[in-house]
């Protein structure tokens, strides 16, 4: 792997599993607080809390910056390219090609996260040449563990990733999915 990471395309739209994963746009700013300003998301993810319009603007701008740097892609999860229901992220990390996700509280229980993870994993394998994609989850986050299993990931025998976020300690398990 070269030391310079190429940037991602400016526009990405991925379709599959009844979903359209698309770029966040200015038009989504008003919908983002409804998706991300929730105690579950505040607790389990590094997404800022409380999540208001200023946080939405900052996330949109940061997502564009990370994409331009070739570090990460943040895409809105939709069923038809329309209103966002959540977000799926792909990040080139030292540990590997990592996927993350958050689904708005009103849209949970529809398999959106597992489907979005599978579509993003296919992109990583087919377009980025990844040999494996990973999820980093807390064992106590039952919903995310269920997503990992449903998306076909297996728990890897690697050390826990320990740290602190928002004043609370965490220990992340690493789940992996190998290139088919």
C-alpha angles and dihedrals in degrees: 000000000000121000092237116072117211117233121251122250113278091236123039127174119173123187130193145104090039092302139108114206108198143167118282110247138194087260090064096058094092092051097048099079090054089055101041108026096087134115093239092054091043090052103041102033138050089238110129119260133239088037112205137155092286089052090049091053091047091050093049091050093044091049090054091048093049090049093050089050090051091239104112147354120217113193133181114242110228135159095221109009089273130102116004117249096181143319137270121197133196116196131184099223133173088250092053142277102330129197124200133176146183125192122199113252093244091056103047125118095044097096091249095138096049092046093047090049091052092049091048091046090053089052091050092050098042103035104025099034093233114171092201138009123207141204121204111209141163110244089228091059095092094178093055093044088053089051091051092052094043090050091053100254124145129209110259123221096238132120119278116260105235128193146118128264127178090355097305128102120238138187115203125204117212117230120189141200118193126217108273 
